[in-house]
Amino acid sequence: QVRLVESGGGLVQAGGSLRLSCAASGSIFSINVMGWYRQAPGKQRELVATFTSGGITNYADSVKGRFIISRTNAKNTVDLQMNSLKPEDTGVYYCHAIDRSAQAYWGQGTQVTVSS
């Protein structure tokens, strides 16, 4: 079992920056992929960025060049640095992890609001 806890959301003006952090606990050595998804009001949850245990990153086209995902050396924390934020980045951001048995885990979510 893996538990994910997010932190770092908040309110920011367009053009500003926020940093989200996700701390994993439990069977962290079984984690294969960690990443971030987001869900805007009335929309489906969508992938933002992922980081595999092999160091491969993947970003949604809408955030490329603005967001950076990183993992700590201990591989139990994944951060999302969000720069040049836009109002369309507003939503609840969820930490996500997949273990080697393909079991998926979700955090409770953290609200990000970007004002215009």
Buried (B, 14 or more C-beta within 10 A) or exposed (E): EBBBBBEBBEEBEEEBEBBBBBBBEBBBEBBBBBBBBBBBEEEEBEBBBBBBBEEEEBBBEEBEEBBBBBBEEEBBBBBBBBBEBBEEBBBBBBBBBBBEEEBEBBBEBBEBBBEE
